[in-house]
Amino acid sequence: MPDQDFLFALDLSGEPPFDGMLAALTRAVLGHVGCALPAIDTLTGQLMDDWVGNANKAIADLGKKSAVVDNAIGDIKKKLKIAQNVVKLIGAIDDAVAIAKKALMAV
């Protein structure tokens, strides 16, 4: 069967129970298209190795991005605290101006 006659995609969650399902599916599809059992076992092993290797890299990459997000959140919290302090300062200045106005109006 030519390559262009058979194509499908399978999205797996990466949970351990899917390891066996992926291997069984690979064996069934490759057997259906006429691959010999030794070739199926070799290709299944390579597929699983690639899948696990890619999953480990993706997990590591996600961990790095998680650290970036955590740092950004920390920066936002610091800036929020600064903004809150600025608002308090403006409120205190406003109160001082109101007090001074009352004092000047009483004179």
Residue, then its C-alpha position, 0 to 999 in steps of 0.5 A: m500500500p503506498d504511503q499516501d493511501f494510509l494516514f492517520a493521527l492518534d493523540l494520546s495523553g501520555e498516561p502509562p496505560f496508553d503505552g500498551m495501547l500504542a504498542a498494540l495499535t502499532r502491531a495491528v496496523l503494521g501487521h495489517v499492511g503486511c509487515a513481518l513480526p520481527a520488523i513490527d517488533t523493531l519498529t514498535g520498539q523504535l516508536m516507543d523509544d522516540w515517544v518516551g524520548n520526546a515526552n521527556k524533552a517536552i516535560a523538561d521544556l515545560g518545567k523551564k517554561s513553568a519557571v519563567v511563568d513563576n518568575a513573571i508572577g513574582d515580578i507582577k506581585k512586586k510591581l503590584k505591591i509598589a503600585q499599592n504603596v504609591v496609591k497609599l502615598i497619594g492618599a496620604i498626600d491627598d489627606a495632607v492637602a485636605i488638612a492644610k486646606k481646612a487649616l488655611m480656610a479657618v484663618 
